[in-house]
Amino acid sequence: MAQSNGLSSNGTHQARPKEGVTSPYMSNDPNSNVGNFKIIESTLREGEQFANAFFTTEKKIEIAKALDEVGVDYLELTSPAASEQSRNDCKVISSLGLKAKILTHVRCHMDDAKLAIDTGVDGLDVVIGTSSFLREFSHGKDMEYITKQAVEVISYIKSKGLEVRFSTEDSFRSDLVDLLSIYKAVDKIGVNRVGIADTVGCANPRQVYELVKTLRSVVSCDIECHFHNDTGCAIANAYAALEAGATHIDTSVLGIGERNGITPLGGLLARMYVGDKDYVMKKYDLTKIREVENIVADAVEVTVPFNNYITGYCAFTHKAGIHAKAILNNPSTYEILNPHDFGMTRYVSIGHRLTGWNAVKNRVEQLDLNLTDDDAKAVTAKIKELADVRPLSLDDVDVLLRSYHQAKEDGNHTHFLDKIEKPEHIASFSSEAAVA
């Protein structure tokens, strides 16, 4: 489960230096949509392809509502052609009255399109493979057939008044001439979006930028991008796509999906927060990310990774003494994300050999103990000594500080710390306090 570590740096949220109206991290590219993008949340489609995933209708409803609370623009659902339950789930979620538009993902086939339209969704995401690998070993169709089929299916969907996206599959291993030809053909008949899919996670940000920029110059419709994370570039690729002119990014909660999954919702929002904080905070409720991640993590029986974007155990944990001192003086020194904006809490770890006396002093103040800087430095030296044996828990540190404070109150603190030679000795002071 995602954790919000309870110890803040001083018990309150510190004020940060005033930021300029324009972020220094914002893209200056003339095509950039870093400050004007939409999220197509695919946990209920791509996420169902995750190895552990099995979502009941009730769980899908719970996830859909939680994602709607975050403020995602679209929810993408499994094709109704996949199973009878998938078809029923499309109907149920389409009838919930959510703010997000409801899409379903279908093959470029008229039967699939008709079945999907009857479920009451707001739009269809149509896809077909275009790489030589998929044309030879998957559906066996040539580009002429694919283009003709795409035009027929898209025209039918539009005639029913629904939104429609057409995406190639395995775009980055497809021939560029073939890609641009079919995209121009569907753009000409009024498709709402064309989609680029890095189906095997082979693309890098430079390749993404160049392809999206080229596509932007030949179509007038919106551009959606779907990035798999097999080689670790999904978030970077999504950002590069938006810089180049893409308008929509596919995500899933915790990045779950086929194999290593796709661009994670939380990770994308963290990246975009840095790119255009005002846009992201006005449009999305970042404090709801932790809740939906916990729901999904529980449903697919995984734990939220310790280094997960925003919600991981270590995301806002500071340990090194130099870091801790700076964080306590001004959080912006070592945080590009403000934990408060995400409903999270900063944690300064102090029970280890790397700790510094400023962090210990801060804990003294939190505990409201009457100790001087010299006292804090003395206790810090003892913490370092003991932590060379094993790390101390926060409870260990608190017992040490309170016991030292009591010894000082009693006037016998001068050699107090010398008596503590092992971490286990701290427990004796805790026991004495309990008896007293």
CORQUIGI-V231378 format. One record per backbone hydrogen bond with DSSP energy under -0.5 kcal/mol. CO is the residue of the C=O (numbers start at 0). NH is the residue of the N-H. E is the energy in kcal/mol with one decimal. If there is no record, write none. Layout:
BEGIN
co = [CO CO]
nh = [NH NH]
e = [E E]
END
This chain:
BEGIN
co = [2 5 11 11 20 22 28 32 37 37 38 38 38 39 39 40 41 41 41 43 44 45 46 49 53 55 56 57 58 59 60 61 62 63 64 65 66 66 69 72 73 74 76 78 82 83 84 85 86 87 88 89 90 91 92 100 100 101 101 102 103 103 105 106 108 109 110 111 112 113 115 115 116 121 122 123 123 124 125 126 127 130 131 132 133 133 133 141 142 143 144 145 146 147 148 149 150 151 152 153 154 155 156 156 157 162 163 163 164 165 166 168 168 169 170 172 174 175 176 177 178 179 180 181 182 183 184 185 186 191 192 193 194 195 196 196 196 197 197 203 204 205 206 207 208 209 210 211 212 213 214 214 221 222 222 223 224 225 225 226 228 232 233 234 235 236 237 238 239 240 240 241 241 246 247 248 250 251 251 252 254 257 260 262 263 264 265 266 267 268 269 270 271 275 276 277 278 279 283 284 285 287 288 289 290 291 292 293 294 295 296 297 304 305 307 308 310 311 313 315 317 319 320 321 322 323 324 325 329 330 330 336 337 337 338 338 339 346 346 349 350 351 353 355 355 356 357 358 359 360 361 362 363 364 368 371 372 373 374 375 376 377 378 379 380 381 382 383 384 385 385 392 393 394 395 396 397 398 399 400 401 402 403 404 405 406 406 407 412 412 414 415 416 418 421 422 423 424 424 425 425 426 427 428 429 430 431]
nh = [4 7 9 13 22 25 31 35 39 248 40 72 73 41 250 75 44 45 46 77 47 48 49 52 55 59 60 61 62 63 64 65 66 67 68 69 70 71 284 100 40 102 104 81 86 87 88 89 90 91 92 93 94 94 95 74 102 121 122 76 105 124 126 108 112 113 114 115 116 117 118 120 119 162 103 125 164 105 166 107 168 134 135 136 137 138 139 145 146 147 148 149 150 151 152 153 154 155 156 157 158 159 159 161 160 123 191 192 125 194 127 129 130 172 173 131 178 179 180 181 182 183 184 185 186 187 188 190 189 221 165 223 167 225 170 171 198 200 227 207 208 209 210 211 212 213 214 215 216 216 217 218 193 246 247 195 249 197 227 262 231 236 237 238 239 240 241 242 243 244 245 32 244 37 224 39 41 254 264 255 261 260 228 251 267 268 269 270 271 272 273 274 275 279 280 281 282 283 285 287 288 291 292 293 294 295 296 297 298 299 301 300 307 313 311 310 2 314 316 346 348 323 324 325 326 327 328 329 332 333 334 338 340 341 341 343 342 317 348 351 391 354 320 358 359 360 361 362 363 364 365 366 368 367 370 375 376 377 378 379 380 381 382 383 384 385 386 387 387 388 389 396 397 398 399 400 401 402 403 404 405 406 407 408 409 410 411 410 415 416 418 418 419 420 424 425 426 427 428 428 429 430 431 432 433 434 435]
e = [-0.6 -0.8 -0.5 -0.7 -0.5 -1.5 -1.7 -2.0 -0.5 -2.2 -0.7 -0.7 -1.9 -0.6 -2.0 -2.8 -1.8 -1.1 -2.2 -1.5 -0.5 -1.8 -1.6 -1.6 -0.6 -2.5 -2.3 -2.1 -2.6 -2.9 -2.5 -2.1 -2.6 -2.0 -1.6 -1.3 -1.5 -1.5 -2.7 -2.3 -2.5 -3.2 -1.9 -1.8 -1.9 -2.2 -2.6 -1.9 -1.6 -2.6 -2.6 -1.9 -1.0 -0.6 -1.2 -2.7 -0.5 -2.3 -1.3 -2.5 -0.6 -3.0 -1.8 -2.5 -2.1 -2.5 -2.1 -2.3 -2.4 -1.5 -1.6 -0.7 -1.3 -2.0 -1.3 -0.7 -2.4 -2.7 -2.8 -1.4 -1.8 -2.6 -1.8 -2.7 -1.9 -1.3 -0.9 -2.4 -2.6 -2.1 -2.9 -2.6 -2.3 -1.9 -2.5 -2.6 -2.1 -1.8 -2.3 -2.6 -1.7 -0.8 -1.0 -1.6 -1.7 -2.4 -1.6 -1.3 -3.1 -2.6 -1.6 -1.9 -0.8 -1.3 -1.6 -0.7 -2.5 -2.7 -2.0 -2.2 -2.5 -2.2 -1.7 -2.1 -2.3 -1.9 -0.7 -1.9 -1.4 -1.9 -2.4 -3.0 -1.6 -2.3 -2.1 -0.6 -1.4 -1.0 -1.6 -2.4 -2.8 -2.2 -2.4 -2.8 -2.6 -2.1 -2.7 -3.0 -1.1 -0.5 -1.7 -1.5 -2.2 -2.8 -2.1 -2.6 -2.4 -3.1 -0.5 -1.1 -1.4 -3.3 -2.0 -2.3 -2.4 -2.3 -2.1 -2.3 -1.6 -0.6 -2.7 -2.5 -0.9 -2.2 -1.9 -2.6 -3.9 -1.9 -2.1 -1.7 -1.0 -2.5 -2.7 -1.6 -2.5 -2.4 -2.2 -2.2 -2.8 -2.1 -1.3 -1.5 -3.1 -2.2 -2.7 -2.0 -1.6 -2.7 -1.2 -1.7 -1.3 -1.8 -2.3 -2.2 -2.1 -2.3 -2.9 -2.2 -2.0 -2.2 -2.4 -0.7 -1.8 -2.6 -1.7 -2.6 -1.2 -1.5 -1.5 -2.6 -3.1 -2.9 -2.4 -1.9 -3.0 -2.5 -1.5 -3.2 -2.3 -1.1 -0.7 -0.7 -1.3 -0.6 -1.3 -2.9 -1.5 -2.8 -0.7 -1.1 -3.0 -1.4 -1.9 -0.5 -1.6 -2.8 -2.0 -1.6 -2.2 -2.1 -1.9 -2.1 -2.1 -0.9 -1.6 -2.4 -2.5 -2.1 -2.6 -2.4 -2.1 -1.6 -2.6 -2.5 -2.0 -2.8 -2.8 -0.8 -0.7 -1.7 -1.6 -2.1 -2.6 -2.6 -2.4 -2.6 -2.8 -2.7 -2.2 -2.3 -2.5 -2.4 -2.1 -2.3 -2.0 -0.6 -2.6 -0.8 -1.0 -0.6 -0.7 -1.2 -1.3 -1.0 -1.6 -1.3 -0.8 -0.8 -0.7 -0.9 -1.4 -2.2 -2.1 -2.0 -1.7 -2.3 -2.6]
END
